[in-house]
């Protein structure tokens, strides 16, 4: 059994599409504009990518400098607290006070040398 298709009843959107042949040419101004745009994009790509690389490098360098400053500041704080703790331990252990060091040295509280008579 064969099915017959009535051409009058077929859909109106089924018109065959024409393929673009070599005889149909595009306006040269259009092809030139597209070509110039493509060349412009391709020519600018290396400069733009290097700009991004330099921006990332500058950002990374800035962050590393900030980290170095913070680390140095933290080490200074630790050093200050260590010196304070060590001084407190020395005083607790009965170390020499400034008054006792002068009297033990025989200076009687003054760092100026005493004049002796001839």
C-alpha positions in Angstrom: 0.0 0.0 0.0 1.4 3.3 -1.0 0.7 6.6 0.7 0.1 9.5 -1.5 1.0 13.0 -0.5 -1.0 15.8 -1.9 1.2 18.7 -2.8 -1.6 21.2 -2.2 -2.0 20.0 1.4 1.7 20.1 2.3 2.9 22.7 4.7 3.9 26.1 3.4 7.2 26.2 5.2 8.7 23.3 3.2 10.1 25.5 0.4 13.5 24.2 -0.5 16.3 26.5 0.6 18.7 27.8 -2.0 22.3 27.2 -1.3 24.6 30.1 -1.9 26.4 29.5 -5.1 29.6 31.1 -6.3 27.7 33.3 -8.7 26.1 35.2 -5.7 28.8 37.5 -4.4 28.8 39.4 -1.1 29.4 43.1 -1.2 33.2 43.6 -1.0 32.7 46.3 1.6 31.1 43.8 3.9 33.8 41.3 3.5 36.4 44.0 4.0 34.7 45.2 7.2 34.6 41.6 8.6 38.2 41.0 7.7 39.3 44.2 9.4 37.4 43.4 12.5 38.9 40.0 12.7 42.4 41.3 12.1 41.9 44.0 14.8 40.7 41.4 17.3 43.6 39.0 16.5 46.1 41.8 16.6 45.0 43.2 20.0 44.8 39.8 21.7 48.5 39.5 22.7 48.6 43.0 24.1 45.5 42.4 26.1 46.7 39.1 27.4 50.1 40.6 28.5 48.2 43.4 30.2 46.3 40.9 32.2 49.5 39.1 33.1 51.1 42.3 34.3 48.1 43.2 36.4 48.1 39.8 38.0 51.9 40.1 38.6 51.5 43.5 40.3 48.6 42.2 42.4 50.6 39.2 43.6 53.6 41.4 44.3 51.5 43.8 46.4 50.0 40.9 48.4 53.4 39.4 49.1 54.7 42.8 50.2 51.7 43.2 52.5 52.3 39.7 54.0 56.0 40.6 54.6 55.0 43.8 56.4 52.5 41.9 58.6 55.0 39.2 59.4 57.7 41.8 60.4 55.2 43.6 62.6 54.2 40.3 64.2 57.8 39.4 64.9 58.4 42.8 66.4 55.4 42.3 68.8 56.7 38.9 69.8 60.2 40.3 70.4 58.9 43.1 72.6 56.8 40.7 74.7 59.8 38.3 75.1 62.1 41.1 76.3 59.4 42.2 78.8 59.0 38.6 80.0 62.7 38.1 80.4 63.1 41.4 82.3 60.3 40.3 84.6 62.0 36.9 85.2 65.3 38.6 86.0 63.6 40.8 88.5 61.7 37.9 90.1 64.9 35.9 90.4 66.5 38.6 92.5 68.8 40.0 89.9 70.7 43.2 90.4 68.6 46.3 90.7 70.0 49.6 89.4 70.6 50.9 92.9 72.4 47.7 94.0 74.6 47.6 91.0 75.9 51.2 91.6 76.7 50.5 95.3 78.4 47.2 94.5 80.7 48.9 92.0 81.7 51.4 94.6 80.4 54.4 92.7 78.0 55.5 95.5 75.1 56.0 93.1 77.0 58.2 90.6 78.5 57.2 87.3 80.9 60.2 87.4 84.4 59.2 88.4 85.5 60.6 91.7 88.4 63.0 91.9 91.2 61.9 94.1 93.6 64.3 95.8 97.3 63.9 94.9 
